[in-house]
Amino acid sequence: MRWIIALITIFIFIFSFFPTNEQAPLNDTSIMSEQTSEKIVAEGLGAWIGKTEEEVRQTFGQPARIDPSAYGYVWWVYNDPKTYMQIGIVDGRVVTIYACGPKVNVAPFQFDRSINELLQTMPLHDTIHVQLDDGVYSFQLTEEDLLIQPLLSFDDVYVQLYIDRFTGKLSSIRWVDGETLVKLRPYELEYRGPLPSVEMDETLEKQVEQANAQQIFEITNVMRIRHGVPPLTWDERVAEVAYGHSKDMAENDFFAHESPTNGDLQQRLTKANVRFELAGENIASEYVDGPAVVEAWLNSRSHRQTLLNAELTHLGVGVYKRHYTQNFIRPFSEPK
């Protein structure tokens, strides 16, 4: 935290985050019945893996928008905060679903409920195998992974649970098929066979960056509402500052809140003629996409405090390649 005295008092909170192998206790595990396994893929949104885009449209309606991704599918984004979800579709079929809206049917899971009760009937494994036509892929989960983002396997459907370490409750959930999981590679991987990948030209890469920024903004607001905090307003000038910092970090090979050439958050906002009373910054790198990075920030105490700070009212997000920046402000209020 940095205190800066000017004509007004300005507070700046700055926090960084990137993937870590920090060790943490394992959750308890037990044996899962075949009936439980069948329920996982038969109930809730998990049943939609493999269904057609026309079935999705008939049930959920037209999405608010369709976003590109870095992994070959497009996200159909349903952005109502109560039912927020992203449905990933490639070649007309659903291959992944991310959900965090509190009213979304994620049965047999349940948001804001202790995850330990459910996991008593499901085993957590530190190795998950994926068999594709041309290869075998083994994901190695650390103890930290098992604590906050365990991966469950049910035949050819995989479920990634994002757990809030501060409450012990389910924060969000991602369903994915095997090929897409290998493309995402959210855990350490050992494999025999080719690694599927997606080539992006400069235009697509820019579109993906913008999509991730918008998703981070919307998911941040979903989480704030779920935690009883007012949602934020998008600020385009602040977003430009955030994007500049992400690009600066990527191009100049550093990871920090203070740029060697552009200074700290206060200097960057001031240079952009952004007047503010309170400001905060979260940064991250190397996460697979926007939903993953928001969950990572929520599971870090300092980042969480910034993301859920009720005194911050506006947000700009900037994504460049796999560098992510959130800049929060409370604008300067002219005296009446």
Salt bridges, closest charged atoms under 4 A:
GLU43 OE2 - LYS39 NZ 3.93
GLU54 OE1 - ARG57 NH1 2.84
ASP67 OD1 - ARG65 NE 2.96
ASP112 OD1 - ARG226 NH2 3.17
GLU117 OE2 - ARG113 NH2 2.60
GLU144 OE2 - ARG165 NH2 2.35
ASP164 OD2 - HIS227 NE2 3.86
ASP164 OD2 - ARG304 NH2 2.88
GLU205 OE2 - LYS321 NZ 3.34
GLU218 OE2 - ARG65 NH1 2.81
ASP264 OD2 - ARG2 NH1 2.36
GLU277 OE1 - ARG330 NE 3.12
GLU281 OE1 - HIS257 ND1 2.62
GLU281 OE2 - ARG268 NH1 2.89
ASP289 OD2 - ARG174 NH1 2.87
GLU311 OE1 - ARG330 NH1 3.20
GLU334 OE2 - ARG275 NH1 2.64
